[in-house]
Structures are given as C-alpha cells and as structure tokens.
Amino acid sequence: MRSLTEKQTVSPSSPSFALGALGDLSRLFFIALTLLAASGCWWNQSTSHLAKGEEYKSGQEKYDTFFASVTELRGKTNDAKGESDLRKQVAEAVGLPASAKLEDTLDAAKTRSNELKKDGGRFFVVVAPEPKLIVKKGVEENKDATAFAKTIEDAIKQGIQRGDELDGLAREAANLEETLSSLEKELDASFADTSTKDQVKLELDAARELLENSRLRAGSESGQALRFVVLLASAVDSGAAAELLAMEAGGSTKKPAKPIPRGKPGKPVKPRPKNDFDP
C-alpha cells in the first residue's frame, strides 16, 4: 500500500498533463490579448495598410484617391517643423550653438540688436504688405548690422510663410475628415464583396486617426512658427512710430504736403440801415 506522503508524478503523455498544459496556454493567450488591448494595438490596426504606412487600393477610384491623399498628408505633417530650424538659424547668427533654447536665442537677438544700435542705427519690423526688416543706418556703415538684419528678415519671412503652409495642411486634414464621413455612408453601396468592404472599413478607421494626428500636428507647428515670428520681431524692433513704418513700407520718406494757402478771408459786408430800402 502507498504512503500518503509519497509524491505522485504525472507522465507528459497522460491526458491530465495535456489538459493542464492546454489550460496554461489559454491563460497566456488571454493575458497577451489583454496587454494588446491595453496598449491600443488591436487586430484592425495590425491589418490596416494605411496604419503601417503602406499603399492600399480598393478598386474604387474615390476611395483610392482619398487613401492616397491621407498617406501624402501624413508624410507632409510628419516632416513639419514649426520654429526649430528658424530658431537654430537665428541662434547661430548671434553666436549661440544651434541647440540653444528659444528664450536664450531671443535674449541674445535682443542684446545683439541693442549693440548694433549704439551708433544711431535702428531696426524696424514691418509685416504688411510683405514681411521685411527696415534698417535705419547710423553714423557709420555697419556691415554686421546689415548681415544681422538679413538673417532676422529671412527668419521672419520664412516663419510667416511656414505658418501659412502648415495652417493650409491643417485645413486640408479637416476637409479630408469631412470626405471620410461621406465615404463611410456610401460603404455598403460601393462594395458588394464582404471581405473587401471589411478591409475598406478598417482603412477608413485608420484614416480617421491619421487625419486627426495630422490636423493637430500641423496646427501646432503652424502656431509655433507664427509665435516665433512675433517674439523675434518684438526682440529686435526699435519701437518705430506708425507713421514712419507706413512711409518706409510704402517706399516713401516724404513729409505730408502742407495745405495750399488760400489768402486772407474778405471783410464781412456791413448790414444795411433799417430805413434803407431799394426803390
């Protein structure tokens, strides 16, 4: 008779061992699915061509044109830079490393601007009708001031242009989001094959997320570019009067013409006496 304390071993070939191993595998598979769901990865994302940066064609022109536009827009917004390279450009012009922070770059630009104004020169920033930096020369010709002014002017022009371009990308993303809603409504009528329809549905879901990311990124980078322009202009501008800016922007330095003299006014006519009547 066996002892109660004797250990019982289970053969790997026995049914009980196989069932136990299968249970362990099931638990591991369930845990893996839970982790995937928690991390935001799910089957539709892993099988979406757009989400993986791949081209996808459904065979329907309007859907394929839409998918191509989403992919192209994603590439543009992924490479979008608001103020980073503009900041580097100005930082190097004022003697700072390209990695200098925005605040340090603006402070250095302001200091450099003040140094170049010591001989009486001035910098005036004009945004309309086109961005420019007007340099009022001082007593002596200053090549450093001219070079500095060109760097600042280029940065301001590029910043405004970039802000407008990125804002256009954000609007394009918003328009494509409206197109997506229309395509979703036409999905059943456009595809008879169930498997194709399901795949297109996955691609539309992926496109929605990609468009939202593109819109937010483009809008954010556009705001950063325009903010940089405002801060840089404020740092170097000499605070010119509005009249001077208007004259310089228009390319004229003439003073307003004085009004033409009209001569002295004539003496008022004396009133007639009460008893003076014409015959």
C-alpha positions as CSV (number, residue, x, y, z in Angstrom):
1,M,0.0,0.0,0.0
2,R,1.3,3.5,-1.0
3,S,2.4,6.0,1.6
4,L,0.2,9.1,1.9
5,T,3.3,11.3,1.8
6,E,4.6,9.8,-1.4
7,K,4.7,12.2,-4.4
8,Q,2.7,11.3,-7.4
9,T,4.3,12.1,-10.8
10,V,2.2,12.7,-13.9
11,S,3.6,11.4,-17.2
12,P,3.8,14.0,-20.0
13,S,1.8,11.6,-22.2
14,S,-1.1,11.4,-19.8
15,P,-4.4,13.1,-20.6
16,S,-4.3,15.1,-17.3
17,F,-0.9,16.6,-18.3
18,A,-2.1,17.6,-21.7
19,L,-5.2,19.3,-20.3
20,G,-3.1,21.2,-17.8
21,A,-0.7,22.4,-20.4
22,L,-3.6,23.5,-22.6
23,G,-5.1,25.5,-19.7
24,D,-1.7,27.2,-19.2
25,L,-1.5,28.2,-22.9
26,S,-5.1,29.5,-22.8
27,R,-4.3,31.7,-19.9
28,L,-1.1,33.0,-21.6
29,F,-3.1,33.8,-24.7
30,F,-5.7,35.6,-22.8
31,I,-3.1,37.7,-21.0
32,A,-1.4,38.5,-24.3
33,L,-4.7,39.8,-25.8
34,T,-5.4,41.9,-22.7
35,L,-2.0,43.5,-23.0
36,L,-2.5,44.2,-26.7
37,A,-5.9,45.9,-26.0
38,A,-4.4,47.9,-23.1
39,S,-1.6,49.2,-25.3
40,G,-4.0,50.3,-28.0
41,C,-2.9,47.7,-30.5
42,W,-5.7,45.6,-31.9
43,W,-6.4,43.4,-34.9
44,N,-7.8,46.1,-37.1
45,Q,-4.7,48.3,-36.6
46,S,-2.3,45.5,-37.3
47,T,-4.0,44.6,-40.6
48,S,-4.5,48.2,-41.8
49,H,-2.2,49.1,-44.6
50,L,-2.5,52.8,-44.0
51,A,-1.6,52.5,-40.3
52,K,1.6,50.7,-41.4
53,G,2.4,53.4,-43.9
54,E,1.6,51.1,-46.9
55,E,-0.4,51.9,-50.0
56,Y,-3.8,50.4,-50.2
57,K,-6.2,50.3,-53.2
58,S,-9.8,49.1,-53.0
59,G,-10.6,49.3,-56.7
60,Q,-13.0,52.2,-56.2
61,E,-11.5,55.4,-57.5
62,K,-13.0,57.8,-55.0
63,Y,-11.8,55.6,-52.1
64,D,-8.4,55.1,-53.5
65,T,-7.9,58.9,-54.2
66,F,-8.9,59.5,-50.6
67,F,-6.5,56.9,-49.2
68,A,-3.6,58.4,-51.3
69,S,-4.4,61.9,-50.0
70,V,-4.3,60.7,-46.4
71,T,-0.9,59.0,-47.0
72,E,0.5,62.1,-48.7
73,L,-0.7,64.4,-46.0
74,R,0.7,62.1,-43.3
75,G,4.1,62.4,-44.9
76,K,4.0,66.2,-45.0
77,T,2.9,66.6,-41.4
78,N,5.4,64.1,-40.1
79,D,8.2,66.2,-41.5
80,A,6.6,69.5,-40.4
81,K,8.8,71.9,-38.4
82,G,7.4,75.0,-36.9
83,E,10.2,77.1,-35.4
84,S,13.0,74.6,-34.6
85,D,15.2,75.3,-37.7
86,L,14.3,79.0,-37.7
87,R,15.5,79.2,-34.1
88,K,18.7,77.4,-35.0
89,Q,19.3,79.9,-37.8
90,V,19.0,82.9,-35.5
91,A,20.9,81.2,-32.7
92,E,24.0,80.7,-34.9
93,A,23.7,84.3,-36.2
94,V,24.0,85.7,-32.6
95,G,26.9,83.3,-31.7
96,L,24.9,80.6,-29.8
97,P,25.0,76.9,-30.5
98,A,22.3,75.5,-32.8
99,S,20.9,73.7,-29.8
100,A,20.2,76.9,-27.8
101,K,16.7,77.2,-26.2
102,L,14.2,79.6,-27.6
103,E,14.3,82.0,-24.7
104,D,18.1,82.2,-24.8
105,T,18.0,82.8,-28.6
106,L,15.5,85.6,-28.3
107,D,17.5,87.3,-25.4
108,A,20.7,87.1,-27.5
109,A,19.0,88.5,-30.5
110,K,17.7,91.4,-28.4
111,T,21.2,92.0,-27.0
112,R,22.8,91.9,-30.4
113,S,20.2,94.3,-31.7
114,N,20.9,96.8,-28.9
115,E,24.6,96.6,-29.5
116,L,24.2,97.4,-33.2
117,K,22.0,100.4,-32.4
118,K,24.8,102.2,-30.4
119,D,25.9,104.3,-33.4
120,G,22.4,105.5,-34.0
121,G,21.1,102.7,-36.2
122,R,17.6,101.3,-35.8
123,F,15.7,98.1,-36.8
124,F,12.0,98.4,-37.8
125,V,9.9,95.3,-38.4
126,V,7.1,95.6,-41.0
127,V,4.7,92.7,-41.6
128,A,2.4,94.3,-44.2
129,P,2.1,94.4,-47.2
130,E,5.0,92.0,-47.0
131,P,7.4,91.0,-44.2
132,K,10.6,93.0,-44.1
133,L,13.1,94.4,-41.7
134,I,14.0,98.0,-42.3
135,V,17.5,99.1,-41.3
136,K,18.0,102.8,-40.5
137,K,21.8,103.3,-40.7
138,G,23.6,105.1,-38.1
139,V,26.6,107.5,-38.3
140,E,28.9,104.8,-39.7
141,E,28.4,102.0,-42.1
142,N,28.0,98.8,-40.2
143,K,28.3,95.5,-42.1
144,D,27.5,93.5,-39.0
145,A,24.2,95.3,-38.7
146,T,23.3,94.6,-42.4
147,A,24.2,90.9,-42.0
148,F,22.2,90.6,-38.8
149,A,19.2,92.3,-40.3
150,K,19.2,90.0,-43.3
151,T,19.2,86.9,-41.0
152,I,16.3,88.3,-38.9
153,E,14.4,89.3,-42.0
154,D,14.8,85.9,-43.6
155,A,13.7,84.1,-40.4
156,I,10.6,86.4,-40.2
157,K,9.7,85.8,-43.8
158,Q,10.2,82.0,-43.6
159,G,8.2,81.9,-40.3
160,I,5.2,83.6,-41.8
161,Q,5.3,81.5,-44.9
162,R,5.7,78.3,-43.0
163,G,2.9,79.2,-40.6
164,D,0.6,79.8,-43.6
165,E,1.6,76.5,-45.3
166,L,1.1,74.4,-42.1
167,D,-2.2,76.1,-41.5
168,G,-3.2,75.0,-45.0
169,L,-2.3,71.4,-44.2
170,A,-4.5,71.6,-41.1
171,R,-7.4,72.8,-43.2
172,E,-6.7,70.0,-45.7
173,A,-6.9,67.4,-43.0
174,A,-10.2,68.9,-41.8
175,N,-11.6,68.7,-45.3
176,L,-10.5,65.1,-45.7
177,E,-12.2,64.3,-42.4
178,E,-15.5,65.5,-43.9
179,T,-14.8,63.4,-47.0
180,L,-14.3,60.4,-44.8
181,S,-17.7,60.7,-43.3
182,S,-19.3,60.7,-46.7
183,L,-17.3,57.6,-47.8
184,E,-18.4,55.7,-44.7
185,K,-22.1,56.4,-45.5
186,E,-21.5,55.1,-49.1
187,L,-19.6,52.0,-48.0
188,D,-22.4,49.4,-48.3
189,A,-23.5,50.7,-51.7
190,S,-19.9,50.9,-53.0
191,F,-18.7,47.4,-52.2
192,A,-20.7,44.2,-52.7
193,D,-17.8,41.9,-51.6
194,T,-17.9,41.4,-47.8
195,S,-14.2,40.9,-47.3
196,T,-13.3,44.0,-49.4
197,K,-15.9,46.0,-47.6
198,D,-14.5,44.9,-44.2
199,Q,-10.9,45.9,-45.3
200,V,-12.0,49.3,-46.5
201,K,-13.8,49.8,-43.2
202,L,-10.5,49.1,-41.4
203,E,-8.7,51.5,-43.6
204,L,-11.2,54.3,-43.0
205,D,-10.9,53.7,-39.3
206,A,-7.1,54.0,-39.6
207,A,-7.5,57.1,-41.8
208,R,-9.6,58.8,-39.2
209,E,-6.9,58.5,-36.6
210,L,-4.2,59.6,-39.1
211,L,-6.1,62.6,-40.1
212,E,-6.7,63.7,-36.6
213,N,-3.0,63.4,-35.8
214,S,-2.1,65.3,-39.0
215,R,-4.5,68.1,-38.3
216,L,-3.3,68.6,-34.7
217,R,0.4,68.4,-35.6
218,A,0.1,70.9,-38.5
219,G,-2.0,73.3,-36.4
220,S,0.5,73.1,-33.5
221,E,3.6,73.6,-35.7
222,S,1.9,76.5,-37.5
223,G,1.2,78.2,-34.2
224,Q,4.8,77.7,-33.1
225,A,6.1,79.3,-36.3
226,L,3.9,82.4,-36.1
227,R,4.6,82.7,-32.4
228,F,8.4,82.7,-33.1
229,V,7.9,85.5,-35.7
230,V,6.1,87.7,-33.1
231,L,8.6,87.1,-30.4
232,L,11.6,87.6,-32.7
233,A,10.1,90.8,-34.1
234,S,9.4,92.1,-30.6
235,A,13.0,91.3,-29.5
236,V,14.7,93.3,-32.3
237,D,12.2,96.1,-33.2
238,S,13.1,99.6,-32.2
239,G,9.5,100.6,-31.5
240,A,9.1,102.9,-34.5
241,A,6.1,105.2,-34.8
242,A,3.3,104.1,-37.0
243,E,3.8,106.9,-39.4
244,L,7.4,106.1,-40.0
245,L,6.6,102.4,-40.6
246,A,3.9,103.3,-43.1
247,M,6.2,105.6,-45.0
248,E,9.0,103.1,-45.1
249,A,6.8,100.2,-46.0
250,G,5.5,102.3,-48.9
251,G,9.0,103.3,-50.0
252,S,8.4,107.0,-49.3
253,T,10.2,109.3,-46.9
254,K,8.5,112.5,-48.0
255,K,6.7,114.5,-45.4
256,P,3.0,115.2,-45.9
257,A,2.4,118.2,-48.1
258,K,1.3,121.4,-46.4
259,P,-2.2,122.7,-47.2
260,I,-2.2,125.3,-50.0
261,P,-2.8,128.8,-48.6
262,R,-6.0,130.4,-49.7
263,G,-5.3,134.0,-48.7
264,K,-6.9,136.1,-46.1
265,P,-10.7,136.0,-45.9
266,G,-12.6,139.1,-47.1
267,K,-14.2,141.6,-44.8
268,P,-17.8,140.8,-43.9
269,V,-20.5,143.0,-45.6
270,K,-22.0,145.7,-43.4
271,P,-25.7,145.3,-42.8
272,R,-28.0,148.0,-44.4
273,P,-29.7,150.5,-42.1
274,K,-33.3,149.7,-41.3
275,N,-34.6,152.8,-43.3
276,D,-32.5,151.9,-46.3
277,F,-34.8,150.5,-49.0
278,D,-34.2,149.9,-52.7
279,P,-36.6,151.9,-54.9
